[in-house]
């Protein structure tokens, strides 16, 4: 089963682009809305 959710995530190295499938982990609050960090880009958008 696969789910998709739109999140505000911190991308420190600016790797991800619009439409990419990524893996995120929960972290401490980084801003008013950001509570997630980018771990890896699973699949690039076409």
PDB file of N, H, CA, C and O in Angstrom:
ATOM      1  N   UNK A   1       0.841  -1.166   0.000  1.00  0.00           N
ATOM      2  CA  UNK A   1       0.000   0.000   0.000  1.00  0.00           C
ATOM      3  C   UNK A   1       0.894   1.240   0.000  1.00  0.00           C
ATOM      4  O   UNK A   1       1.920   1.277   0.679  1.00  0.00           O
ATOM      5  N   UNK A   2       0.502   2.226  -0.750  1.00  0.00           N
ATOM      6  H   UNK A   2      -0.332   2.195  -1.302  1.00  0.00           H
ATOM      7  CA  UNK A   2       1.279   3.451  -0.864  1.00  0.00           C
ATOM      8  C   UNK A   2       0.363   4.638  -0.576  1.00  0.00           C
ATOM      9  O   UNK A   2      -0.769   4.685  -1.058  1.00  0.00           O
ATOM     10  N   UNK A   3       0.846   5.582   0.201  1.00  0.00           N
ATOM     11  H   UNK A   3       1.765   5.544   0.593  1.00  0.00           H
ATOM     12  CA  UNK A   3       0.065   6.779   0.486  1.00  0.00           C
ATOM     13  C   UNK A   3       0.870   8.005   0.098  1.00  0.00           C
ATOM     14  O   UNK A   3       2.099   7.961   0.040  1.00  0.00           O
ATOM     15  N   UNK A   4       0.179   9.083  -0.162  1.00  0.00           N
ATOM     16  H   UNK A   4      -0.819   9.118  -0.115  1.00  0.00           H
ATOM     17  CA  UNK A   4       0.866  10.336  -0.455  1.00  0.00           C
ATOM     18  C   UNK A   4       0.262  11.441   0.396  1.00  0.00           C
ATOM     19  O   UNK A   4      -0.951  11.499   0.598  1.00  0.00           O
ATOM     20  N   UNK A   5       1.120  12.305   0.884  1.00  0.00           N
ATOM     21  H   UNK A   5       2.105  12.257   0.719  1.00  0.00           H
ATOM     22  CA  UNK A   5       0.714  13.422   1.722  1.00  0.00           C
ATOM     23  C   UNK A   5       1.601  14.607   1.397  1.00  0.00           C
ATOM     24  O   UNK A   5       2.795  14.449   1.143  1.00  0.00           O
ATOM     25  N   UNK A   6       1.021  15.782   1.406  1.00  0.00           N
ATOM     26  H   UNK A   6       0.051  15.911   1.612  1.00  0.00           H
ATOM     27  CA  UNK A   6       1.808  16.991   1.186  1.00  0.00           C
ATOM     28  C   UNK A   6       2.268  17.517   2.537  1.00  0.00           C
ATOM     29  O   UNK A   6       1.451  17.786   3.417  1.00  0.00           O
ATOM     30  N   UNK A   7       3.579  17.661   2.699  1.00  0.00           N
ATOM     31  H   UNK A   7       4.243  17.443   1.985  1.00  0.00           H
ATOM     32  CA  UNK A   7       4.163  18.127   3.954  1.00  0.00           C
ATOM     33  C   UNK A   7       5.119  19.277   3.690  1.00  0.00           C
ATOM     34  O   UNK A   7       5.641  19.424   2.585  1.00  0.00           O
ATOM     35  N   UNK A   8       5.342  20.089   4.713  1.00  0.00           N
ATOM     36  H   UNK A   8       4.918  19.969   5.611  1.00  0.00           H
ATOM     37  CA  UNK A   8       6.412  21.083   4.683  1.00  0.00           C
ATOM     38  C   UNK A   8       7.627  20.401   5.289  1.00  0.00           C
ATOM     39  O   UNK A   8       7.649  20.122   6.487  1.00  0.00           O
ATOM     40  N   UNK A   9       8.635  20.132   4.474  1.00  0.00           N
ATOM     41  H   UNK A   9       8.617  20.359   3.500  1.00  0.00           H
ATOM     42  CA  UNK A   9       9.818  19.412   4.939  1.00  0.00           C
ATOM     43  C   UNK A   9      11.071  20.239   4.674  1.00  0.00           C
ATOM     44  O   UNK A   9      11.136  20.992   3.703  1.00  0.00           O
ATOM     45  N   UNK A  10      12.062  20.089   5.548  1.00  0.00           N
ATOM     46  H   UNK A  10      12.008  19.476   6.336  1.00  0.00           H
ATOM     47  CA  UNK A  10      13.329  20.797   5.421  1.00  0.00           C
ATOM     48  C   UNK A  10      14.254  20.028   4.487  1.00  0.00           C
ATOM     49  O   UNK A  10      14.562  18.862   4.732  1.00  0.00           O
ATOM     50  N   UNK A  11      14.692  20.679   3.423  1.00  0.00           N
ATOM     51  H   UNK A  11      14.442  21.627   3.224  1.00  0.00           H
ATOM     52  CA  UNK A  11      15.601  20.083   2.439  1.00  0.00           C
ATOM     53  C   UNK A  11      16.901  20.877   2.483  1.00  0.00           C
ATOM     54  O   UNK A  11      17.073  21.850   1.749  1.00  0.00           O
ATOM     55  N   UNK A  12      17.811  20.450   3.350  1.00  0.00           N
ATOM     56  H   UNK A  12      17.672  19.660   3.946  1.00  0.00           H
ATOM     57  CA  UNK A  12      19.029  21.208   3.626  1.00  0.00           C
ATOM     58  C   UNK A  12      19.898  21.421   2.390  1.00  0.00           C
ATOM     59  O   UNK A  12      20.423  22.516   2.189  1.00  0.00           O
ATOM     60  N   UNK A  13      20.056  20.394   1.564  1.00  0.00           N
ATOM     61  H   UNK A  13      19.629  19.505   1.728  1.00  0.00           H
ATOM     62  CA  UNK A  13      20.926  20.502   0.391  1.00  0.00           C
ATOM     63  C   UNK A  13      20.159  20.852  -0.886  1.00  0.00           C
ATOM     64  O   UNK A  13      20.741  20.870  -1.970  1.00  0.00           O
ATOM     65  N   UNK A  14      18.874  21.127  -0.767  1.00  0.00           N
ATOM     66  H   UNK A  14      18.401  21.113   0.114  1.00  0.00           H
ATOM     67  CA  UNK A  14      18.036  21.539  -1.898  1.00  0.00           C
ATOM     68  C   UNK A  14      18.053  20.502  -3.025  1.00  0.00           C
ATOM     69  O   UNK A  14      18.203  20.857  -4.195  1.00  0.00           O
ATOM     70  N   UNK A  15      17.898  19.220  -2.672  1.00  0.00           N
ATOM     71  H   UNK A  15      17.775  18.932  -1.722  1.00  0.00           H
ATOM     72  CA  UNK A  15      17.926  18.117  -3.642  1.00  0.00           C
ATOM     73  C   UNK A  15      16.595  17.901  -4.348  1.00  0.00           C
ATOM     74  O   UNK A  15      16.575  17.598  -5.541  1.00  0.00           O
ATOM     75  N   UNK A  16      15.496  18.050  -3.643  1.00  0.00           N
ATOM     76  H   UNK A  16      15.512  18.296  -2.674  1.00  0.00           H
ATOM     77  CA  UNK A  16      14.189  17.670  -4.173  1.00  0.00           C
ATOM     78  C   UNK A  16      13.616  18.763  -5.066  1.00  0.00           C
ATOM     79  O   UNK A  16      13.865  19.954  -4.876  1.00  0.00           O
ATOM     80  N   UNK A  17      12.838  18.310  -6.046  1.00  0.00           N
ATOM     81  H   UNK A  17      12.636  17.343  -6.200  1.00  0.00           H
ATOM     82  CA  UNK A  17      12.146  19.229  -6.932  1.00  0.00           C
ATOM     83  C   UNK A  17      10.654  18.976  -6.869  1.00  0.00           C
ATOM     84  O   UNK A  17      10.203  18.046  -6.200  1.00  0.00           O
ATOM     85  N   UNK A  18       9.894  19.794  -7.557  1.00  0.00           N
ATOM     86  H   UNK A  18      10.260  20.549  -8.101  1.00  0.00           H
ATOM     87  CA  UNK A  18       8.447  19.654  -7.587  1.00  0.00           C
ATOM     88  C   UNK A  18       8.065  18.332  -8.241  1.00  0.00           C
ATOM     89  O   UNK A  18       8.535  18.015  -9.333  1.00  0.00           O
ATOM     90  N   UNK A  19       7.216  17.565  -7.575  1.00  0.00           N
ATOM     91  H   UNK A  19       6.833  17.822  -6.687  1.00  0.00           H
ATOM     92  CA  UNK A  19       6.736  16.300  -8.117  1.00  0.00           C
ATOM     93  C   UNK A  19       7.580  15.093  -7.778  1.00  0.00           C
ATOM     94  O   UNK A  19       7.196  13.971  -8.107  1.00  0.00           O
ATOM     95  N   UNK A  20       8.733  15.286  -7.125  1.00  0.00           N
ATOM     96  H   UNK A  20       9.046  16.197  -6.859  1.00  0.00           H
ATOM     97  CA  UNK A  20       9.584  14.161  -6.738  1.00  0.00           C
ATOM     98  C   UNK A  20       8.928  13.350  -5.627  1.00  0.00           C
ATOM     99  O   UNK A  20       8.211  13.899  -4.790  1.00  0.00           O
ATOM    100  N   UNK A  21       9.176  12.050  -5.621  1.00  0.00           N
ATOM    101  H   UNK A  21       9.759  11.604  -6.300  1.00  0.00           H
ATOM    102  CA  UNK A  21       8.759  11.185  -4.526  1.00  0.00           C
ATOM    103  C   UNK A  21       9.931  11.101  -3.563  1.00  0.00           C
ATOM    104  O   UNK A  21      11.040  10.734  -3.953  1.00  0.00           O
ATOM    105  N   UNK A  22       9.682  11.444  -2.299  1.00  0.00           N
ATOM    106  H   UNK A  22       8.781  11.742  -1.983  1.00  0.00           H
ATOM    107  CA  UNK A  22      10.774  11.530  -1.324  1.00  0.00           C
ATOM    108  C   UNK A  22      10.431  10.757  -0.060  1.00  0.00           C
ATOM    109  O   UNK A  22       9.273  10.414   0.177  1.00  0.00           O
ATOM    110  N   UNK A  23      11.450  10.485   0.750  1.00  0.00           N
ATOM    111  H   UNK A  23      12.391  10.764   0.558  1.00  0.00           H
ATOM    112  CA  UNK A  23      11.271   9.865   2.057  1.00  0.00           C
ATOM    113  C   UNK A  23      11.633  10.914   3.101  1.00  0.00           C
ATOM    114  O   UNK A  23      12.680  11.556   3.006  1.00  0.00           O
ATOM    115  N   UNK A  24      10.762  11.088   4.101  1.00  0.00           N
ATOM    116  H   UNK A  24       9.912  10.567   4.178  1.00  0.00           H
ATOM    117  CA  UNK A  24      10.982  12.079   5.155  1.00  0.00           C
ATOM    118  C   UNK A  24      10.909  11.408   6.517  1.00  0.00           C
ATOM    119  O   UNK A  24      10.329  10.332   6.661  1.00  0.00           O
ATOM    120  N   UNK A  25      11.508  12.060   7.525  1.00  0.00           N
ATOM    121  H   UNK A  25      11.979  12.934   7.408  1.00  0.00           H
ATOM    122  CA  UNK A  25      11.387  11.604   8.904  1.00  0.00           C
ATOM    123  C   UNK A  25      10.916  12.774   9.751  1.00  0.00           C
ATOM    124  O   UNK A  25      11.171  13.935   9.433  1.00  0.00           O
ATOM    125  N   UNK A  26      10.233  12.452  10.822  1.00  0.00           N
ATOM    126  H   UNK A  26      10.026  11.509  11.080  1.00  0.00           H
ATOM    127  CA  UNK A  26       9.754  13.471  11.744  1.00  0.00           C
ATOM    128  C   UNK A  26      10.932  14.019  12.546  1.00  0.00           C
ATOM    129  O   UNK A  26      11.844  13.274  12.906  1.00  0.00           O
ATOM    130  N   UNK A  27      10.910  15.313  12.821  1.00  0.00           N
ATOM    131  H   UNK A  27      10.170  15.918  12.528  1.00  0.00           H
ATOM    132  CA  UNK A  27      11.998  15.936  13.578  1.00  0.00           C
ATOM    133  C   UNK A  27      11.420  16.997  14.507  1.00  0.00           C
ATOM    134  O   UNK A  27      10.208  17.200  14.577  1.00  0.00           O
ATOM    135  N   UNK A  28      12.309  17.654  15.206  1.00  0.00           N
ATOM    136  H   UNK A  28      13.294  17.489  15.150  1.00  0.00           H
ATOM    137  CA  UNK A  28      11.873  18.749  16.075  1.00  0.00           C
ATOM    138  C   UNK A  28      11.334  19.875  15.197  1.00  0.00           C
ATOM    139  O   UNK A  28      11.669  19.941  14.015  1.00  0.00           O
ATOM    140  N   UNK A  29      10.511  20.758  15.749  1.00  0.00           N
ATOM    141  H   UNK A  29      10.239  20.704  16.710  1.00  0.00           H
ATOM    142  CA  UNK A  29       9.992  21.872  14.951  1.00  0.00           C
ATOM    143  C   UNK A  29      11.126  22.764  14.439  1.00  0.00           C
ATOM    144  O   UNK A  29      11.923  23.276  15.225  1.00  0.00           O
ATOM    145  N   UNK A  30      11.192  22.945  13.136  1.00  0.00           N
ATOM    146  H   UNK A  30      10.545  22.529  12.498  1.00  0.00           H
ATOM    147  CA  UNK A  30      12.214  23.782  12.519  1.00  0.00           C
ATOM    148  C   UNK A  30      11.685  25.175  12.193  1.00  0.00           C
ATOM    149  O   UNK A  30      12.464  26.115  12.038  1.00  0.00           O
ATOM    150  N   UNK A  31      10.370  25.310  12.088  1.00  0.00           N
ATOM    151  H   UNK A  31       9.737  24.546  12.214  1.00  0.00           H
ATOM    152  CA  UNK A  31       9.720  26.599  11.885  1.00  0.00           C
ATOM    153  C   UNK A  31       8.270  26.433  12.334  1.00  0.00           C
ATOM    154  O   UNK A  31       7.913  25.424  12.941  1.00  0.00           O
ATOM    155  N   UNK A  32       7.451  27.416  12.035  1.00  0.00           N
ATOM    156  H   UNK A  32       7.741  28.236  11.542  1.00  0.00           H
ATOM    157  CA  UNK A  32       6.049  27.348  12.449  1.00  0.00           C
ATOM    158  C   UNK A  32       5.311  26.182  11.795  1.00  0.00           C
ATOM    159  O   UNK A  32       4.378  25.633  12.382  1.00  0.00           O
ATOM    160  N   UNK A  33       5.722  25.799  10.583  1.00  0.00           N
ATOM    161  H   UNK A  33       6.479  26.245  10.106  1.00  0.00           H
ATOM    162  CA  UNK A  33       5.017  24.720   9.874  1.00  0.00           C
ATOM    163  C   UNK A  33       5.883  23.501   9.585  1.00  0.00           C
ATOM    164  O   UNK A  33       5.343  22.427   9.319  1.00  0.00           O
ATOM    165  N   UNK A  34       7.207  23.628   9.627  1.00  0.00           N
ATOM    166  H   UNK A  34       7.645  24.500   9.843  1.00  0.00           H
ATOM    167  CA  UNK A  34       8.090  22.513   9.253  1.00  0.00           C
ATOM    168  C   UNK A  34       8.405  21.629  10.451  1.00  0.00           C
ATOM    169  O   UNK A  34       9.002  22.076  11.431  1.00  0.00           O
ATOM    170  N   UNK A  35       7.989  20.351  10.357  1.00  0.00           N
ATOM    171  H   UNK A  35       7.505  19.988   9.561  1.00  0.00           H
ATOM    172  CA  UNK A  35       8.256  19.364  11.398  1.00  0.00           C
ATOM    173  C   UNK A  35       8.866  18.090  10.811  1.00  0.00           C
ATOM    174  O   UNK A  35       8.921  17.066  11.491  1.00  0.00           O
ATOM    175  N   UNK A  36       9.317  18.140   9.575  1.00  0.00           N
ATOM    176  H   UNK A  36       9.273  18.972   9.023  1.00  0.00           H
ATOM    177  CA  UNK A  36       9.836  16.977   8.863  1.00  0.00           C
ATOM    178  C   UNK A  36      11.155  17.332   8.194  1.00  0.00           C
ATOM    179  O   UNK A  36      11.389  18.489   7.845  1.00  0.00           O
ATOM    180  N   UNK A  37      12.024  16.327   8.015  1.00  0.00           N
ATOM    181  H   UNK A  37      11.834  15.387   8.298  1.00  0.00           H
ATOM    182  CA  UNK A  37      13.296  16.496   7.310  1.00  0.00           C
ATOM    183  C   UNK A  37      13.369  15.513   6.156  1.00  0.00           C
ATOM    184  O   UNK A  37      12.922  14.373   6.277  1.00  0.00           O
ATOM    185  N   UNK A  38      13.926  15.946   5.049  1.00  0.00           N
ATOM    186  H   UNK A  38      14.290  16.872   4.950  1.00  0.00           H
ATOM    187  CA  UNK A  38      14.104  15.089   3.883  1.00  0.00           C
ATOM    188  C   UNK A  38      15.241  14.108   4.131  1.00  0.00           C
ATOM    189  O   UNK A  38      16.329  14.510   4.544  1.00  0.00           O
ATOM    190  N   UNK A  39      14.994  12.817   3.882  1.00  0.00           N
ATOM    191  H   UNK A  39      14.110  12.491   3.547  1.00  0.00           H
ATOM    192  CA  UNK A  39      16.019  11.787   4.039  1.00  0.00           C
ATOM    193  C   UNK A  39      16.623  11.454   2.680  1.00  0.00           C
ATOM    194  O   UNK A  39      17.844  11.446   2.524  1.00  0.00           O
ATOM    195  N   UNK A  40      15.763  11.179   1.692  1.00  0.00           N
ATOM    196  H   UNK A  40      14.771  11.186   1.819  1.00  0.00           H
ATOM    197  CA  UNK A  40      16.257  10.827   0.361  1.00  0.00           C
ATOM    198  C   UNK A  40      15.190  11.085  -0.684  1.00  0.00           C
ATOM    199  O   UNK A  40      13.998  11.120  -0.379  1.00  0.00           O
ATOM    200  N   UNK A  41      15.628  11.264  -1.911  1.00  0.00           N
ATOM    201  H   UNK A  41      16.597  11.235  -2.158  1.00  0.00           H
ATOM    202  CA  UNK A  41      14.731  11.357  -3.053  1.00  0.00           C
ATOM    203  C   UNK A  41      14.595   9.945  -3.610  1.00  0.00           C
ATOM    204  O   UNK A  41      15.565   9.368  -4.100  1.00  0.00           O
ATOM    205  N   UNK A  42      13.384   9.393  -3.534  1.00  0.00           N
ATOM    206  H   UNK A  42      12.596   9.862  -3.136  1.00  0.00           H
ATOM    207  CA  UNK A  42      13.137   8.020  -3.976  1.00  0.00           C
ATOM    208  C   UNK A  42      13.032   7.963  -5.495  1.00  0.00           C
ATOM    209  O   UNK A  42      13.621   7.089  -6.132  1.00  0.00           O
ATOM    210  N   UNK A  43      12.277   8.903  -6.077  1.00  0.00           N
ATOM    211  H   UNK A  43      11.799   9.614  -5.560  1.00  0.00           H
ATOM    212  CA  UNK A  43      12.072   8.907  -7.525  1.00  0.00           C
ATOM    213  C   UNK A  43      11.935  10.346  -8.000  1.00  0.00           C
ATOM    214  O   UNK A  43      11.199  11.138  -7.412  1.00  0.00           O
ATOM    215  N   UNK A  44      12.644  10.670  -9.056  1.00  0.00           N
ATOM    216  H   UNK A  44      13.241  10.027  -9.534  1.00  0.00           H
ATOM    217  CA  UNK A  44      12.567  12.009  -9.642  1.00  0.00           C
ATOM    218  C   UNK A  44      11.294  12.146 -10.474  1.00  0.00           C
ATOM    219  O   UNK A  44      10.821  11.168 -11.053  1.00  0.00           O
ATOM    220  N   UNK A  45      10.739  13.356 -10.535  1.00  0.00           N
ATOM    221  H   UNK A  45      11.123  14.150 -10.065  1.00  0.00           H
ATOM    222  CA  UNK A  45       9.568  13.619 -11.367  1.00  0.00           C
ATOM    223  C   UNK A  45       9.966  13.540 -12.837  1.00  0.00           C
ATOM    224  O   UNK A  45      11.114  13.806 -13.192  1.00  0.00           O
ATOM    225  N   UNK A  46       9.036  13.183 -13.664  1.00  0.00           N
ATOM    226  H   UNK A  46       8.104  12.966 -13.375  1.00  0.00           H
ATOM    227  CA  UNK A  46       9.325  13.059 -15.099  1.00  0.00           C
ATOM    228  C   UNK A  46       9.188  14.376 -15.793  1.00  0.00           C
ATOM    229  O   UNK A  46       9.394  14.459 -17.004  1.00  0.00           O
TER     230      UNK A  46
END
